[in-house]
Amino acid sequence: MDKFNEECGIVAVALKGSIEAAQLVFFGLNGLQHRGQQSAGLAVCNDGIMSCYKDTGLVTDVLDEKILTLLKGEKALGHVKYGPESESFQIHAQPLLINYKYGSLATAFNGALVNGNKLREKMENEGVIFSTKTDCEVVAALVARHDNGDITEAVKNTMKEIKGGYAFCLMSRGSIVGVRDPLGIRPLALGKLNGGYSIASESCAFDVMNGEFIRDVKPGEIVIIKNDNISSTDSGAEEKGAVCSFEYVYFARPDSTIDGLNVYDVRESTGRTLAAEHPVNADVIIGVPDSGTPAAIGYSQGSGIPYRPGLIKNKYIGRIFIQPTQSQREIGVRIKLNPIEMLVRGKSVVLVDDSIVRGTTMRKIIASLRHAGAREVHLRISSPPIRNCCYFGVDTPDVKDFIASHRPVEEIRKELDADSLGFLSIEGLLNSLNGKGYCTGCFNGEYPMSVE
């Protein structure tokens, strides 16, 4: 894995006078497929009766036409997941559907609890039985325990116990509840649909569902959709604001807006700042598709060097790292990203990407540009060096495998065989984000809360 991977995406829909909520959630999940490709699932509520179907695979593979025709309801909750290999089984897919004293409860979770294991151990000692290792099940169990007939109060009491970066949605018999952690680390948005409302991890999901983005769910806010009405309440927790900066760098779709900032605009801005911080005389700017393209365009704007789409991405190839041998993986990289020789031969090239984790793919890309005749390859990264793990819902490899964990920039440059290398500074990233209030723990180890 040469990129961080977001753990999950959530879509919830509540309609009035229609039982086709599942169809809309299906489209919304397709819009969030980039947030997780390991599994997909969808739960519906029809006249108080809940049904759920989930499995490993992409949204279109799991929720085919036959399944969707069976999932009818006025409310629906969907989820896409990316997780560690140990969780690549159907049992870990979400939503999680449980039965308790007030009926059924479906839960979909994005993020991670830093005290999840302690809470799980405590409840297990009290006799609670868990069937998965997910934080989603911990949250569902806590809500069920605290529910005395008021789901909102149950959620408030649950939020007093859990700690971490998270967003989750609950679907009960009477309502859909959306929750964002008090620091706002993980995103969550509220939208309006024809005949109802929706909650989703990103605003781009509403576009796919032909809906309208209303606003972001505020840090620490609990949003309740009930009987075609929206209400909200505050969890009572202290709110500081520490949105994951990597959402803007890589995770989110460029057509999404998170907390008032368009993701594409931020990425383009990081490219312009990168050009100011690390200028170079070159002939052409090339971005690593797709996430590096906006920053490459921004670098071109800031430097005056023309941008060209010099790397062609084969969008129909599967994941490279599943190839069984190293030689096959190297061929896989060339199949996935191939240079346009006429654009690079004899040229001094600036190669722009959003981030580097291990560096294995980047080495191959630079080698392919040289093989295509590039005279020089100057590497520019539109985020700071990644030196630390994330503890708030991002699947990260061991920190010892990070190319930047214990190496100076010059040593990284030599290992990647670039003619020069420049990373965006943390200050430059924050300036592109219009100030403070962001989590930069993966870059500088400064987390917005203590991590045990």
Residue pairs with C-beta under 8 A, 6 or more apart in sequence:
1 321
1 357
1 358
1 395
1 397
2 356
2 357
2 358
2 359
2 360
2 361
2 362
3 250
3 355
3 357
4 246
4 250
4 251
4 355
4 357
4 386
4 390
4 394
4 395
4 396
4 442
5 36
5 82
5 394
5 395
6 34
6 35
6 36
6 82
6 251
6 393
6 394
6 395
7 35
7 36
7 81
7 82
7 83
7 110
7 111
7 112
7 393
7 394
7 395
8 35
8 36
8 79
8 80
8 81
8 82
8 94
8 108
8 109
8 110
8 111
8 201
8 393
9 29
9 32
9 33
9 34
9 35
9 36
9 79
9 80
9 110
9 200
9 201
9 202
9 205
10 32
10 77
10 78
10 79
10 108
10 109
10 110
10 167
10 168
10 169
10 188
10 199
10 200
10 201
11 25
11 28
11 29
11 32
11 77
11 78
11 79
11 198
11 199
11 200
11 201
11 205
12 25
12 75
12 76
12 77
12 78
12 108
12 169
12 171
12 176
12 178
12 198
12 199
12 200
12 225
13 21
13 24
13 25
13 28
13 75
13 76
13 77
13 176
13 193
13 196
13 197
13 198
13 209
14 21
14 74
14 75
14 175
14 176
14 196
14 197
14 198
14 225
14 226
14 228
15 21
15 24
15 74
15 75
15 193
15 195
15 196
16 74
16 195
16 196
16 227
16 228
17 74
17 195
18 74
18 195
18 196
19 46
19 72
19 73
19 74
20 72
21 44
21 73
21 74
21 75
21 76
21 196
22 42
22 44
22 68
22 71
22 72
22 73
22 76
22 78
23 68
24 76
24 193
24 198
24 209
25 42
25 76
25 77
25 78
26 42
26 59
26 63
26 68
26 78
27 208
27 209
28 78
28 198
28 200
28 205
28 206
28 208
28 209
29 40
29 42
29 59
29 63
29 78
29 79
29 80
29 205
30 59
30 60
30 208
31 202
31 204
31 205
31 207
31 208
31 209
31 253
32 80
32 200
32 201
32 202
32 204
32 205
33 58
33 59
33 80
34 251
34 253
35 80
35 82
35 110
35 201
35 202
35 251
36 80
36 81
36 82
36 83
37 58
37 80
37 82
38 56
38 81
38 82
38 83
38 87
38 88
39 54
39 55
39 56
39 57
39 62
39 80
39 81
39 88
39 90
39 92
39 93
39 94
40 54
40 55
40 57
40 58
40 59
40 61
40 62
40 63
40 78
40 79
40 80
40 81
40 93
41 52
41 53
41 54
41 55
41 62
41 78
41 79
41 93
41 94
41 95
41 108
42 52
42 53
42 54
42 63
42 67
42 71
42 76
42 77
42 78
42 79
42 95
43 50
43 51
43 52
43 76
43 77
43 78
43 95
43 97
43 106
43 171
44 50
44 51
44 52
44 71
44 72
44 73
44 75
44 76
44 77
45 73
45 74
45 75
45 76
45 104
45 106
45 171
45 172
45 173
46 72
46 73
46 74
48 103
48 173
49 104
50 73
50 97
50 104
50 106
50 171
50 173
51 70
51 71
51 73
52 95
52 97
52 106
53 62
53 63
53 67
53 70
53 71
54 62
54 79
54 90
54 93
54 94
54 95
55 62
55 90
55 93
56 62
56 88
56 89
56 90
56 93
59 80
63 71
75 171
75 176
76 171
77 95
77 106
77 108
77 169
77 171
77 176
78 95
78 108
79 93
79 94
79 95
79 108
79 109
81 87
81 92
81 93
81 94
82 395
83 92
83 395
84 395
86 133
87 133
87 134
91 131
91 132
92 132
92 133
92 134
94 107
94 108
94 109
94 134
94 136
95 106
95 107
95 108
95 171
96 106
96 107
96 108
96 109
96 132
96 134
96 136
96 137
96 140
97 104
97 105
97 106
98 104
98 105
98 107
98 140
98 141
98 144
99 105
100 144
100 147
101 144
101 147
102 147
102 149
102 172
102 173
103 172
103 173
104 172
104 173
105 140
105 143
105 144
105 170
105 171
105 172
106 170
106 171
107 136
107 137
107 139
107 140
107 143
107 168
107 169
107 170
107 171
108 136
108 168
108 169
109 134
109 135
109 136
109 139
109 166
109 167
109 168
110 166
110 167
110 168
110 186
110 201
110 393
111 135
111 164
111 165
111 166
111 167
111 168
111 181
111 185
111 186
111 392
111 393
112 135
112 164
112 165
112 166
112 391
112 392
112 393
112 394
113 119
113 135
113 138
113 139
113 162
113 163
113 164
113 166
114 163
114 164
114 391
114 392
114 449
114 450
114 451
114 452
115 162
115 163
115 164
115 452
116 135
116 138
116 162
116 164
119 138
119 142
119 161
119 162
120 130
120 138
123 130
123 138
123 141
123 142
123 145
124 130
128 141
130 137
130 138
130 141
131 137
135 164
135 166
136 168
138 162
139 158
139 162
139 166
139 168
140 170
142 157
142 158
142 161
142 162
143 151
143 154
143 155
143 158
143 170
144 154
146 153
146 154
146 155
146 157
146 158
147 154
148 154
151 170
151 172
151 174
151 175
151 177
151 224
152 177
152 222
152 224
152 233
155 170
155 177
155 179
155 222
155 235
156 222
156 233
156 235
156 236
159 179
159 181
159 182
159 220
159 222
159 235
159 237
160 235
160 236
160 237
163 449
164 181
164 185
164 391
164 392
164 393
164 449
165 181
165 183
165 185
165 186
165 244
165 391
165 392
165 393
165 439
166 179
166 180
166 181
166 185
166 186
166 392
166 393
167 178
167 179
167 180
167 181
167 186
167 187
167 188
167 201
167 217
168 178
168 179
169 176
169 177
169 178
169 179
169 199
170 176
170 177
170 179
171 177
174 226
174 227
175 224
175 225
175 226
176 199
176 224
176 225
176 226
177 222
177 223
177 224
177 225
178 188
178 190
178 199
178 217
178 222
178 223
178 225
179 188
179 217
179 221
179 222
179 223
179 235
180 186
180 187
180 188
180 217
180 218
180 219
180 220
180 221
181 219
181 220
182 219
182 220
182 235
182 237
182 238
182 239
182 240
183 219
183 239
183 240
183 241
183 242
183 439
183 448
183 449
184 218
184 219
184 220
184 239
184 241
184 242
184 243
184 259
185 242
185 243
185 244
185 392
185 393
185 439
185 448
186 201
186 244
186 392
186 393
187 201
187 202
187 216
187 243
187 244
187 247
187 252
187 258
187 259
188 199
188 200
188 201
188 216
188 217
189 199
189 200
189 201
189 202
189 203
189 205
189 206
189 213
189 214
189 215
189 216
189 217
189 257
189 258
190 197
190 198
190 199
190 213
190 214
190 215
190 216
190 217
190 223
190 230
191 197
191 198
191 199
191 200
191 203
191 205
191 206
191 209
191 211
191 212
191 213
191 214
192 198
192 206
192 211
192 212
192 214
193 206
193 209
193 210
193 211
193 212
194 210
194 211
196 225
196 228
197 225
197 228
197 230
198 205
198 206
198 209
198 211
199 217
199 223
199 225
200 206
202 252
202 253
202 256
202 258
203 213
203 256
203 257
203 258
204 252
204 253
204 255
204 256
206 212
206 213
207 213
207 255
213 257
216 257
216 258
216 259
216 260
217 223
218 239
219 239
219 240
219 241
220 234
220 235
220 236
220 237
220 238
220 239
221 232
221 233
221 234
221 235
222 232
222 233
222 234
222 235
223 230
223 231
223 232
224 230
224 231
224 232
224 233
240 437
240 448
241 437
242 437
242 438
242 439
242 448
243 258
243 259
243 437
243 438
243 439
244 251
244 392
244 394
244 438
244 439
245 429
245 430
245 433
245 438
245 439
245 440
245 443
246 355
246 383
246 390
246 394
246 442
247 258
247 263
248 258
248 261
248 263
248 266
248 267
248 432
248 433
249 267
249 270
249 354
249 355
249 382
249 383
249 429
250 291
250 354
250 355
250 383
251 394
252 258
252 263
253 263
254 263
254 264
254 267
254 294
255 263
255 264
256 262
256 263
257 263
261 433
261 434
264 294
266 432
266 433
267 291
267 294
267 295
267 298
267 354
267 382
268 294
268 295
268 297
268 298
268 301
269 298
269 432
270 295
270 298
270 382
270 383
270 424
270 428
270 429
270 432
271 294
271 295
271 296
271 297
271 298
271 299
271 300
271 301
271 302
271 352
271 382
272 298
272 299
272 301
272 302
273 298
273 302
273 424
273 428
273 429
273 431
273 432
274 295
274 298
274 299
274 302
274 352
274 380
274 381
274 382
274 422
274 424
274 428
275 298
275 299
275 300
275 301
275 302
275 303
275 380
276 302
277 422
277 424
277 425
277 428
278 380
278 420
278 422
278 423
279 303
280 303
280 350
280 378
280 380
280 420
280 422
281 348
282 303
282 305
282 347
282 348
282 349
282 350
282 376
282 378
283 305
283 347
283 348
283 349
284 305
284 306
284 307
284 308
284 310
284 343
284 344
284 347
284 348
284 349
284 350
285 296
285 297
285 299
285 300
285 303
285 305
285 306
285 307
285 308
285 349
285 350
285 352
286 296
286 307
286 308
286 309
286 310
286 311
286 343
286 344
286 349
286 350
286 351
286 352
286 369
287 293
287 294
287 295
287 296
287 297
287 307
287 309
287 311
287 351
287 352
287 353
288 296
288 311
288 337
288 351
288 352
288 353
288 354
288 365
289 309
289 311
289 312
289 313
289 337
290 313
291 353
291 354
292 352
292 353
292 354
292 382
293 309
295 352
295 353
295 354
295 382
296 307
296 350
296 352
297 307
298 382
299 305
299 307
299 350
299 352
299 380
299 382
300 306
300 307
303 350
305 350
308 340
308 343
309 340
310 339
310 340
310 343
310 344
310 349
310 369
311 337
311 338
311 339
311 340
311 365
312 337
312 338
312 339
312 340
313 336
313 337
314 335
314 336
314 337
314 338
317 332
317 335
317 336
320 329
320 332
320 333
320 336
320 361
321 329
323 329
323 331
323 332
330 364
333 361
333 364
333 365
333 368
334 364
334 368
337 365
337 368
338 368
339 368
339 369
339 371
339 372
339 374
340 372
341 372
341 373
344 369
344 372
344 373
344 374
345 372
345 373
345 374
346 373
346 375
347 373
347 374
347 375
347 376
348 374
348 375
348 376
348 378
349 369
349 374
349 375
349 376
349 377
349 378
350 378
350 380
351 365
351 366
351 369
351 377
351 378
351 379
351 380
351 418
352 380
352 381
352 382
353 362
353 379
353 380
353 381
353 382
354 381
354 382
354 383
355 381
355 382
355 383
355 386
356 362
356 381
356 385
356 386
356 403
356 404
356 412
357 386
357 396
357 397
357 401
357 402
357 403
358 397
358 401
358 402
358 403
359 403
359 412
359 415
359 416
362 379
362 416
363 415
363 416
363 417
366 377
366 379
366 416
366 417
366 418
367 417
369 377
370 377
370 417
376 419
377 417
377 418
377 419
378 418
378 419
378 420
378 421
378 422
379 413
379 416
379 418
379 420
379 421
379 422
380 421
380 422
381 421
381 422
381 423
381 424
382 424
383 423
383 424
383 429
383 443
384 423
384 424
384 425
384 426
384 429
384 440
384 443
384 444
385 404
385 409
385 412
385 423
385 443
386 402
386 404
386 442
386 443
387 399
387 402
387 404
387 405
387 442
387 443
387 444
387 445
388 399
388 441
388 442
388 443
388 444
388 445
389 396
389 399
389 442
390 396
390 441
390 442
391 441
391 447
391 451
392 439
392 441
394 442
396 442
399 405
403 412
403 415
403 416
404 412
407 415
409 421
409 422
409 423
410 421
412 421
413 420
413 421
426 440
426 443
426 444
429 440
429 443
430 436
430 438
430 440
439 447
439 448
440 446
441 447
441 448
